[in-house]
Amino acid sequence: MSGEHGPHWVVVVPVKGTDASKSRLDVGAARPELAHAFALDALTAVLGSSLVDEVVVVVARDASLDDLRTLGVRVVLEEEGGGLNGAVRTGVAVARQRKPHAGVAVLLGDLPGLTTAEFDRALVQAAAYPLSVVPDAEGTGTTLLLARPGAELEPRFGAGSFARHRDGGHRPLDVPEDSGLRRDVDTAADLQRALALGVGGYTLAAWSSAAPARAAVDAGSRIQRGTAEEETPAASSGGTAAASVSSTSQASSTPPVAREP
């Protein structure tokens, strides 16, 4: 299906949805709840798009499904042992079967700061290319992978996936580094930056109720500041090093921000 802004899309979102989600996110017992909140905020942004015909969420077999089904997405189970790329292939196959004339967009679910407007801008850009990709803020990973109707999408997620997707023919889209579409959250430091830039309501609520997690992230910020100060001699402190310490300190003390759609 196509409209004035190009094809409509089916969005595939792999979400582990278990207690093992986001294992690198060192925030204690709040990790599963926060990981789930990240996915709900990303899905809420996607579901707000008029360019999206359907959302397919691929989950582990022991995942919690109630909140996902309440959102109105189609939930499918991943194949055991297939990993992230296997889950993506499962979702893409369902998307192609259900909506053969729509484009397919694979979005990772750890984007709590994503807004509908940001997602729409990426979809409009993607209409110009058979295959396209959005890198994460570091420029090494992939947060969004797209294929127009008729184009084959082969996922190559994992460390360094952006280069593999680009070399496989996906055109990089022009998305600002501070966009919620590029700010995936894998670590406590990533979460700190996302909170400073703005997150959705689910993440904001989970963060507000997770005092131990807040303490862990604040502690990580203090360690980062201390390391930066140790590496910067007092006589020559300034320039880049001083800016780094100031930026980290500011992110720690800034209250979390709710993003507008």
C-alpha positions in Angstrom: 0.0 0.0 0.0 1.3 3.5 -0.9 0.3 7.0 0.0 1.5 10.5 -0.8 4.6 10.0 1.2 5.5 6.6 -0.4 4.8 3.1 0.8 3.0 2.2 4.0 5.0 0.0 6.3 4.7 -3.0 8.6 7.1 -2.6 11.5 8.8 -5.6 13.0 10.0 -5.1 16.6 11.9 -8.0 18.3 11.4 -7.8 22.1 12.8 -10.5 24.3 10.3 -9.6 27.0 11.9 -11.8 29.8 13.9 -11.2 32.9 17.0 -11.8 30.8 16.3 -8.6 28.7 19.1 -6.0 28.5 21.7 -7.9 30.5 24.2 -5.1 30.1 21.9 -2.6 31.8 23.4 -2.5 35.3 20.5 -1.1 37.3 19.8 -3.9 39.6 16.3 -5.5 40.1 14.7 -2.7 38.0 16.3 -3.9 34.8 13.4 -6.1 33.5 10.8 -3.4 34.2 12.9 -0.7 32.5 13.6 -2.9 29.5 9.9 -3.5 29.1 9.2 0.2 29.5 11.7 1.0 26.7 9.8 -1.3 24.3 6.4 0.1 25.3 7.6 3.6 24.6 9.1 2.7 21.3 5.9 0.8 20.2 3.7 3.7 21.3 5.7 6.1 19.1 5.4 3.6 16.1 1.7 3.1 16.6 1.1 6.8 16.4 2.4 6.9 12.8 -0.2 7.2 10.0 2.4 5.5 7.7 2.3 2.3 9.6 -0.3 -0.4 8.7 0.6 -3.0 11.3 3.2 -3.7 14.0 4.5 -7.2 14.5 6.3 -7.9 17.8 8.5 -11.0 18.0 8.9 -12.2 21.6 10.5 -15.1 23.4 8.3 -18.0 24.3 8.3 -17.1 28.0 7.7 -13.4 27.5 5.1 -11.4 29.3 2.5 -10.5 26.7 -0.4 -8.7 28.4 0.9 -5.1 28.0 1.9 -5.8 24.4 -1.5 -7.1 23.4 -3.2 -4.2 25.1 -1.3 -1.9 22.7 -2.9 -3.6 19.7 0.2 -5.1 18.1 0.4 -8.6 16.5 2.5 -10.8 18.7 4.4 -13.8 17.3 6.8 -16.2 19.0 10.5 -16.4 18.0 12.0 -19.7 17.0 14.2 -21.2 19.7 17.9 -20.8 19.2 17.6 -18.3 16.4 18.9 -15.3 18.3 18.1 -11.7 17.3 18.5 -12.3 13.5 16.3 -15.3 13.7 13.6 -13.3 15.5 13.8 -10.6 12.9 13.5 -13.1 10.0 10.4 -14.6 11.7 8.8 -11.2 12.0 9.7 -10.2 8.4 8.2 -13.4 7.1 4.9 -12.7 8.9 5.0 -9.1 7.7 5.5 -10.1 4.1 2.8 -12.7 4.3 0.2 -10.3 5.8 1.0 -7.2 3.9 2.9 -8.1 0.7 2.5 -4.6 -0.8 3.9 -2.8 2.2 7.5 -1.9 3.1 9.1 -3.7 6.1 10.9 -1.8 8.8 12.8 -3.6 11.6 13.0 -1.5 14.7 14.9 -2.4 17.8 12.8 -2.0 20.9 15.3 -0.3 23.2 14.5 3.3 22.1 12.7 4.9 25.0 13.1 8.4 23.6 11.7 7.7 20.2 8.9 10.0 19.0 6.3 9.5 16.2 7.6 12.6 14.4 11.1 11.2 14.3 9.9 7.8 13.1 7.7 9.4 10.4 10.7 11.5 9.1 12.7 8.3 8.7 10.0 6.4 6.9 9.5 9.3 4.5 13.2 9.3 3.7 13.3 5.5 3.3 10.6 5.7 0.6 13.4 6.9 -1.8 15.6 3.8 -1.5 15.0 0.1 -2.0 17.0 -0.6 1.2 18.0 1.8 4.0 19.3 1.8 7.5 19.7 4.1 10.6 22.8 3.7 12.8 22.9 4.1 16.5 24.4 7.2 18.1 27.9 5.7 18.1 27.6 4.9 14.4 28.4 1.2 14.8 25.1 -0.5 15.6 21.7 -0.5 13.8 18.5 0.8 15.3 16.2 0.7 12.2 16.5 -1.4 9.0 14.1 -0.9 6.1 13.2 -2.5 2.8 10.6 -1.1 0.4 8.0 -3.5 -1.2 9.7 -6.1 -3.3 13.2 -5.6 -1.8 14.8 -8.4 0.2 15.8 -7.7 3.7 18.6 -9.8 5.3 19.3 -8.9 8.9 22.9 -8.8 10.1 22.5 -7.5 13.6 25.2 -7.9 16.2 28.4 -6.0 17.0 29.3 -3.7 14.1 26.0 -4.3 12.3 25.7 -0.9 10.7 28.7 -1.5 8.5 27.4 -4.9 7.4 24.0 -3.5 6.6 25.5 -0.6 4.7 27.8 -2.9 2.8 24.8 -5.1 2.1 23.1 -2.3 0.1 21.2 -0.4 2.8 21.4 3.4 2.3 22.1 5.3 5.5 19.4 7.8 6.3 20.0 11.3 7.5 18.9 11.2 11.2 20.5 13.5 13.8 22.7 11.9 16.4 20.5 13.2 19.3 17.4 11.8 17.7 15.5 9.3 19.9 15.7 6.9 16.9 19.4 6.6 17.4 19.6 6.6 21.2 19.3 2.9 22.0 19.8 2.0 25.7 22.2 -0.9 26.5 24.0 0.4 29.6 23.4 2.7 32.6 25.4 5.4 30.8 23.1 5.1 27.8 20.1 5.4 30.1 21.5 8.5 31.7 21.9 10.2 28.3 18.4 9.1 27.2 16.8 10.5 30.4 18.5 13.9 29.9 17.3 14.1 26.2 13.8 12.9 27.0 12.0 9.6 27.3 8.4 8.3 26.9 5.8 8.0 29.7 6.4 4.3 30.4 10.1 4.7 30.9 9.5 7.9 33.0 7.1 6.0 35.2 9.4 3.0 35.6 12.4 5.2 36.4 10.4 7.2 39.0 9.5 4.0 40.9 13.0 2.6 40.8 15.0 4.3 43.5 17.8 1.6 43.6 18.3 2.0 39.8 18.6 5.7 40.1 21.2 5.3 42.8 23.2 2.8 40.5 23.1 5.3 37.6 24.2 8.2 39.8 27.0 6.1 41.2 28.1 5.3 37.7 28.1 9.0 36.9 30.3 9.7 39.9 32.8 7.0 38.8 32.9 8.4 35.3 33.6 11.9 36.7 36.3 10.6 39.0 38.0 8.7 36.1 38.0 11.8 33.9 39.4 13.9 36.8 42.2 11.4 37.4 43.2 11.4 33.7 43.2 15.2 33.5 46.2 16.9 35.3 45.1 19.9 37.3 47.6 22.2 35.6 46.3 21.5 32.1 42.6 20.8 32.8 40.3 22.4 30.3 39.2 22.1 26.7 37.9 18.7 25.8 38.5 16.9 29.2 36.9 19.7 31.2 33.9 19.7 28.9 33.6 15.9 29.3 33.5 16.2 33.1 31.0 19.0 33.0 28.7 17.2 30.5 28.6 14.0 32.6 27.9 15.9 35.8 25.1 17.9 34.2 23.5 14.7 32.8 23.6 13.2 36.3 22.0 16.2 38.0 19.4 16.9 35.3 15.9 15.6 36.1 14.5 13.1 33.5 12.6 14.7 30.7 9.3 13.5 29.1 9.4 13.7 25.3 6.6 15.2 23.3 5.2 12.9 20.5 
